[in-house]
Amino acid sequence: MSGLTHTGAASGPCAPPVPVRELTAVSADGARLHVEVHGPEKAPAVVLAHGWTCSTAFWAAQIRDLAADHRVIAYDQRGHGRSPASALCGTEALADDLEAVLAATLAPGEKAVLVGHSMGGMALMATAGRARFKEHAAAALLCSTASSRLVAEAKVVPLGAGRLRTWLTGRILRSRAPLGPVTPVAMRVLKYGTMGAGSSPVMVEACARIVHACPRQVRYAWSRMLGLLDLDHRVGELTVPTAVVVGAEDRMTPPVHARALVAALPNCVGVTELPGLGHMTPVEAPELVTARMRELVAAYVHIKEGA
């Protein structure tokens, strides 16, 4: 297991880059959020919200590429990475936290492209109707995410849809069992559940390191929110230009969710369904996901001369 840290790869394309600066954003309930800023201060901004059991390290490939000519803002969801755990774990907390990050990192009226993977995409949907989101969001990218029916639609259990699969999926999602060390067996399990068959060993191990670093209590607390997720009523509030990316073999948030989002979004500007890829699309297809971010910035973020 050499060459990796507890939050991902120590070297290579999956290694977390060193931020230009770090800060703490304080959410509405006092929760403290670890925030990183990468790239030139005056460059167009991209804000990255990671998913359940992940951290800023999940975005290593995107940060490494974008930071050459973008200001990339990444934060750890509460309880994840370097953000301390909190008693509150719900969609309103996700929204409060994203608002706090936007307030701490963007100037009044400054626009950015907001990107969310999985639970991070849910954070975008939960925040879409709020004033701070409307002030700062120029466009959005939803990667491998859903607005409801996570347990019923998930395919991590190899059974046909129905009560038994839903019950077993719920038990797995809400498991309190420790994940333990990153072993070959653990990596095979994680790859089956969250990544495509063609994912490289380096990608799988980097994702395993990130996921296994999430504290068991945090994983369980947020799993309860995911099991009850219902943001269908919020999707219509996401009125900025929004692109959607999903892996065709995603077992956690299968393409049925992406298609439902595309149908419900008021201003969908494209959907990309990636053959052979699973749930971890920013890691599995880093160049493509980064290219989508660049396209959204080029189309919708305009930097004033002399700013």
Buried (B, 14 or more C-beta within 10 A) or exposed (E): EEEBBEBBBBEEBBBBBEBBEEBEBEBEBEBBBBBBBBBEEEBBBBBBBBBBBBBBBBBBBBBBBBBEEBBBBBBBBBBBBBBEBBEBBBBEBBBBBBBBBBBBBBEEEBBBBBBBBBBBBBBBBBBBBBEBBEBBBBBBBBBBBBBBBBBEBBBBBEEEEEEEBBEBBBEBBBEEEEBEEBEEEBBEBBBEBBBBEEBEEBBBBBBBBBBBBBEEEBBBBBBEBBEEBEBBEBBEBBBBBBBBBBBBBBBBBBBBBBBBBBEBBEEBBBBBBBEEBBBBBBBBBBEBBBEBBBBBBEBBBEEEEEE
